[in-house]
């Protein structure tokens, strides 16, 4: 998966890049609405996202670059984010069944498992991404004129 980003921070061969989130607007048939439909309000079309990236080509702060990550990595992250909470909720539901016969306890315990899974995902993926960035800077599209 390739995307355009701007280098905002540099530390040796590692960089922090900022990019706009891909949204439903990219494939929308109504290009005239400028992101003002109901969908973009729900998913936050104008939000910026930062990520750690490996820079083997010598980009500098302020450069507009092309970044790339393997599609399998992106799909793997998506699977974790969507499947793990459901599995955690089912496990906690089962634990609730062991604790009590009350449906309220079953529901509350599954809700706790569902919510806790997002905290586990966030901290685990955040730690992993800082240690081993899966994003690489593959090209410089526009050099920052202040660096020249």
N, C-alpha and C positions, 0 to 999 in steps of 0.2 A: 504494500500500500504506500503510495507516494503522496506527499503533501507539501505545500509551501509554508515556510516558517521564517521567523526573524531571530537571529542570535541575540539574546539579551544578557548573557553572562558567559564567561570563558574561564576555564581552569585547566590548562595544559591541553590534553587531547579530549577533554570532556567539555561539553557546552550545555547551556540551558537555552532551549528554543521556545518561542511563543507562537502559537498558531490559532486560527479560528476553528471552532468545532465544525465538523461537517454536519449539515442538516438536511432535512427533507427538501429544502430549497434547491439543492444541487440537481435534483432530478425532477423538479416540479414543472408541470406543463404551463402554469401561469407565471411567467417570468415578470409580469408587469406589476405584481403586488408589492415588491420590495420587501418581502419578508413580513408583511403585516397580517398574515392570516392567523387563524386560531392555533395551528400546529406550531408555528415558530414561537408563539407565546408560551407554549407548554414546554418545548425542548430548549429554549434559550439560544436562539440562532446567533446572537451577537456576542456570546461569551467567549473569552479567550482562555486558552489552556496552555500550561507550560509543561515541558518534559525534559528529562535529561537525555542527551544524545552523545554519541561518539563522533568526534570530528577528526577524520584522517586526512582532510584536504586543506586544513589551515584557514578556516573561516574566522572572521573577526566579529566582535560585538557590533551590531547594527547591520550586518550583512543579511540580505534576503537569500535564503538557501532552500534547496530541495531536500526533504528528509524522506527516509524510507524505512519501513519495518516490514518484516515478513508477514504475509497474510495469515499464515498458520499461527503466529504469535497473537495477532489481533483476535482471531477466532477463538484461540485458547483462553484469552482474557475474558472475552464475551461469554464463553461457556461457564467459566468460573463464576462470573458475576450473576448469571441467570440461573444456573443449576444449583450451586452450593447453598443459597438461601432456602431453596425448596427442600433439599435434602436435610438441612439443619432443622427446619421446621418440622419435618416428619419425625426425625430422631427425638426432638424435644416433645413432640406430641406423644410419642411412645413412652418417654420418661414420665410424662404427666399421667399416662394411664397406669403406670406402676405405682405412682404416688397416691392417686385418688380415683374414684369412680365418677367424679363430677366433671361434666362437660366443660364447665367454666375453667377448671384447672387445666384440662386438656388444651383448650383454646389459648389460655394465657401462656402456658408453657411453650406452645408452638410459636406464639407471637414473640416471646422472649428469644427463642432460638433463631427465628427469622431475622430479628433486629440485630442480635449479637453477631450473626454471620456477616453482616455488612461491616461491622467494626473489625472483625478478623480479616476480611478481604482487604479493607482499606489499608490497615497497618502492614499486612503481609506483602501486598503488591507494592506499596510505597517503599518499603525497605528493600524489596527485590529490585525495583526499578532504579533505585539510587546506586546499588552495588553493581548491577549488571544491566545497563541500558540496552534495550532492544532496538533503539532507533539510531540510525546512522545518517550523518550528513553526506549526501552523495553528489551534491553540486552547488555551486554558488551562482545564483541567478543575477544578483545585483550587489556589487561591492558598495559599502558605506563610504561616501566621499570623504568623511572625516578621517578614515583610516589610511587614505592614500597619501 
